[in-house]
Amino acid sequence: MTKATTTETFSIRRPPDYPDLEFVLGQSSRRTSMRHLHDAYRFGIVESGQWSSFYRGVHYDVRPEHLQIAQPGETSRCEFPRATAYAFRTVSIPIEAMRELWLSGQAGGSGEIVLADHLLASRPLATHFARVHQALMGQRSPLEVSALLQELVRVLRQWAAPNDIGPSSEADAPSALAFARDFLAAHPERNVTLRELSDLTQLSGFHLTRLFRRHFGLPPHAFQNHCRVQKAKALLAGGMPQSAIASELGFADQSHFIRTFGRQVGMTPLSYRKGLFGARTLSKNVQYAIAGSGLERSSTFLPKAREPHMNRAISAAAVLGTTLAIGPAAAGAFSVERVTFQSGGVQIVGDLYLPEEVGQEGPVPAVIVTGAWMTIKEQMPAIYAREMASRGIAALAFDFRSWGESGGEPRSVEDPVAKSEDIVAAAEFLAGHPEIRADAIGGLGVCASAAYMVHAAVHSGVIKSLGFVAPGLSTPEIIETNVGGAEAVAALIETSRAAAAELEETGRNTLVPAASLTDHRAIMFGVPYYTEPDRGLVPEWDNTFNPISWEAWLGFDPQPFAPLLRQPLFVVHSEAAAIPQGTHQFIAAMESEAGQLWLEGVEQFDFYDRPGPVTVASDALARHFAATLQ
């Protein structure tokens, strides 16, 4: 079984002086969320698209003219049209803050603010909410935040149902149930059994579960998962790795954590952390002006006309004429250690190349080496890993999930976000390795994986420096042109969805050749390197591609991450290689300078294994990493 591909981009703001307030701006194609409990007042609008909400036993169709309201202590579940993207804004206000705002300027009044309506149908109200929300997403002083919230609540009061002040819904809960609730909330990391709760409350398991659901909206196990997710948000904001959070909070494994978080929050943990780190550009179809979020196209983020830090050009004749051997004979000696680690609940298999200096001088810097799309560690990653190790820098080449020796089903899926998660997991693995300096870990991406490396670096504080070889820093426009236009893109996406539906309904997953000289179904028909046994057609590579991949791969855009990148970057490329215009655009949008080495007349596949370009690129990148991973 597999899920349809989900794309999502979020910006999340928690004002420093009001850490319990949360403002979210997002776009997603996630299809459903599990029933989840609201522990704060939540207000939201859908700006494009629509969804269905199940709240207090009633089905609602939520549209752009609606303001949606959820009461603390209530549960809800949302469903969305199949594979349809939607954009939304939400504000979550804690109970005490809401009470203070609601009663501001009124005499008397206490207890719970009861908002009877789930949907308020008013285009002016939704528009006003959007305007206030946009202002709240910016960098505001505490007084400005308070004023904006008061303005929001003032408008809400004009539309709220009468008799809006009522007794707390939890006041009627029996003390035994309140004790069980508080016990679960205080111990999110414990795998509490129903028998244990039954003993604590002196209620039978059946009776306890029925009463707990009646009073709190969820059965005990779901309530504990809700508490775990709330705690996970704080840990994600603090930078704790997902694998550590899963262990800390008692999830079965990282996969269980990611799945539970996504269903409750409506986004993956990685997307949530990304949203906290900084806003992300949404698709061209949904344009937002996000004040203070770092996305407005002000002069700060416009492409800059400037001289690169290092922009040398070397002729193809000089480069291709170099014939140094690749491997141990090229320079220093090294050893190779077979390693495994977990990513997304899947075992990842890799080769760690350790220079001889490890045993003599202690821990050394290390880089994660990743290759072109549809490739495995024995192809270009092994070549560059050997080059780095021979120059005194440890290197990890590994198989992404569903590729090569690593686990993961379905197989041969080119999922940029999943691959970026694997890179983050690889960095965390290296940081815990006794022979590696945890403060000196970099990433070396070749071709398409350079884009995945950018995504990983923006999310990971472990990755300190980046180096790219012939990077595939594409754009939607470049991809559309390369695959044959908008209709071709739409056809590939439909192929992806059909393959996902077939797998879900029948369990069958038909793979196609990745490269071939004779089979026209191949994704790379007649392409060199991949079809040459003495080059990329290595025995370990099964040469397959999963059509399910198309929607995720076509929808991935690394360009919005350029202004967010904080790690030093060095790029080796050629105008004769693939999509150099994407690299120029990416570097122009960066906030810091990038080192660049442009080789004249060197084609894309020359960078993969030709001794001359590989040696020149490796020399340049080794110097870069030596300087930035000190």
URMO-V486845 format. One record per helix or strand. SS is the DSSP state (~ for helix, > for strand). FROM is the first residue (numbers start at 1). TO is the last residue. Records with the same first field share a line. If there is no record, write none. Layout:
SS=FROM-TO, FROM-TO
//
This chain:
>=8-13, 22-28, 32-32, 36-37, 41-48, 51-55, 58-62, 66-70, 75-80, 86-93, 112-113, 119-121, 165-166, 310-315, 334-343, 346-355, 364-370, 394-398, 436-446, 463-469, 511-513, 515-516, 524-525, 544-546, 568-573, 595-600
~=95-102, 123-136, 142-159, 175-186, 194-201, 205-216, 220-237, 242-248, 254-265, 269-277, 316-320, 328-330, 357-361, 377-390, 416-431, 449-459, 476-483, 486-506, 549-554, 559-564, 580-589, 606-609, 611-628
//
